[in-house]
Structures are given as C-alpha cells and as structure tokens.
Amino acid sequence: MADIDPWGDVEVGNYSEKMEKFGIEPIEEVADRLPDHRFIRRGIIFGHRGLDDFLDAREDDEEFAMMTGIMPSGVFHFGHKCVVDQIKMYQEMGAQVTIAAADIEAYNTRDMSLEEARKLVIEEYLTNYVALGIDLENVDFYFQSKAGNNHLARAATFGRYITQNEMEATYGSAEPGKMSAAQVQYADILRPQFPENGGPKPVVVPVGVDQDPHIRLTRDVASKYRDQDFMKPASTYNKFMRGLQGGKMSSSKPKSYIALTDDIEDAKEKIDQAKTGGQGSLEEHREKGADIEEDMVFELLAYHLIEDDAELARIREEYESGEILSGELKQIAKDRLEEFLEEHQRKREEAEKEVNQYIEENFEFDINP
Ligand code: TRP
C-alpha cells in the first residue's frame, strides 16, 4: 500500500509524522522570508520542500511562479478558500500564477463527464475565485483537456522516466486512468517552466499532504528529463480544515462545511450545530474552560474570519479560561460569517458576469467524450 493515496480519503492530522517520513521541512525555517500571512503565523501552512530557490529568486528580482490545480468536487466551501488565499498571497508577492482545471483527472478518477467537470470549475470555483479577488487576466488559467498539444505531448513522454514500481510504491496502484491523470499533473506542475513560458524558474505548488506523491514524482521527472531543463518544483503544505462536526470536511456532507454560496441563515444554523470544545455543563465550563483543539467554530475563526492575532488571542484566552461560553463563541462566528458572506455573495454576482465573459472569450469546447 502507498503511504498516501491522493485519490483516497483525505486524512486529518499526524502532520509531524508525515513531515519526518517524507522530508518536509518546517515552515518556521523560512517564515521570515515569506509575507506576514495568518496561515503562516498560525501554523496552517506548516511545511515546505525546496522553497529556498523560490525565495532567493524573489529576493534577487528574478522570475518565480506559483501553480495550483482545481479538482472540481462539488460546492465551493471554506476549505477550498484556503487555496485561493494562498494564490492571492503569491500574486501579491509578484509570482506568475498558473491554475489548471483538472477536468481530465476528474474524468478519469471521479466518474464525471468533462462537461460536468468544466461546469463545476466555472460556476463553483472560478466565480468564487474572482469574487475573492483573483484577477484572471493575470493568470495562466487552462483546462487540462484544452491545455494544448505541447502540454499533453510532454505529459505523455513523462512516462519514460517513471517505473511501474515507483508508481505502485508512491500511489499504491498503477491504474491506467490514475497514471495518465498523474502524468498530466506533472505537466501542470512543470508548465510554468516550459520554453514557451520562459523556461526554467523556481515554482511553488501549495498543497495538502495528500498531493505530496505528485510533488515527489514531478521532482523526479524534472531532474531526469533529457530534452529540456527543469528546476525541481517546490511545495508548501497546509493543514486541512476539519469539518464543522469534527472529522473530515467533505463535499458530500453539507453539514461538514459552509459553502460560500450557502444561504446566510442556513450557514448560521450550521454553526449552531457545530462541534465545540465547550464543557457539558455551565459549572464545568466555568471551571475547566474550553478545549480549543476540539472546537470547530474556533477553527473557522482562526482560518478565515479573524485577521487580527491580538483579537484571536483574546477570544482564545477568554474561551479557554471559561469566561465565555460556546454559545457566545458561536455568536461571534455567526456575526463575522454573516458579514463575510453578505459581501462575498454581492461580489459573486459581478464575478459571475466577468467569468462568463472570460470563458466565452478564451475557450471553445470541442471534445466531449
Ligand atoms: N490533483 C489535484 C487535486 O486532486 C488537482 C491538480 C491537478 C493539481 N493538477 C494540479 C494540484 C497541479 C496542484 C498542481 O486537488
């Protein structure tokens, strides 16, 4: 069995074990060379591999790039927002940004038609990306199925540099559908370094540990490839936001997430039903205080709804000392959430028009197997 199956269930936790096993370095090592972002300050981005070249390039005013992919899996929720916030961070740093819509991967591994996959990417993901502040005119955005002949030809030739044993050891299987999706992903990750995109340069791919197998094999391919120079891509690793009920956040369990398109009252209701670290009785809570690690509402605040560290620390202190109750914490979250969703959903209406126009101008879909 593979250590990590990128197409399997996402595992939560055990980050230090994974770091040790796969040689992921702690982000603290390079934190002072990165922007002052809440994900870094709060350990949500916890590790990296090979980020030094990327940071050197930035400091030396050379080109550097960030690349990520969208796997369309349902409605766009706060878990997905983590990626968008990172894209924005890198765009603000001056990185070239490349975004792949993984319609081939969805087709091969999720029993989805290309058409369904593209529709989800456009309506759920891109629209929210734009509403959250991503400027598509400054991004190399493409659908894998429309990535162009060079991209797909390179993806096919990468097969020469990986053995079946490596595939099986890394992914736990070498199923053809998964393997062709994996090879397309290697091309995605190397795309910013294609000659037509300016050649070799440091590229960072922000991922969750589930995607690490792809990163490791892409680094392998990059160093072995004969016909063109590639730098090994770097990566950063972010924790997975847990579901509101505890455990996994999953697109197939609506109570586990808040979608950015959720009706505001429904979203508040989900907070009311969320798992907290509050104690069973008032007396016990006042005495022991909340268990913050087990509090999904606090997690939502820390990931997305409170920017100011001092404010978050104050809430944490009062909650852990039993001074405020779970119900009061939920009220804070509901107020913040309402404010955020109102603004976001307003922006989303504008974004929808913009995205439709962008797709119309840039893409024509002819292949619909
Ligand atoms: N496999 C990724 C996922 O399941 C999607 C993806 C495709 C991707 N190409 C990529 C992610 C390139 C990062 C870089 O979410």
Residues whose N, C-alpha, C, O or C-beta is under 5 A from the ligand:
A	BS01	LIG	P6 M67 T68 G69 I70 M71 A100 A102 Q185 D188 I189
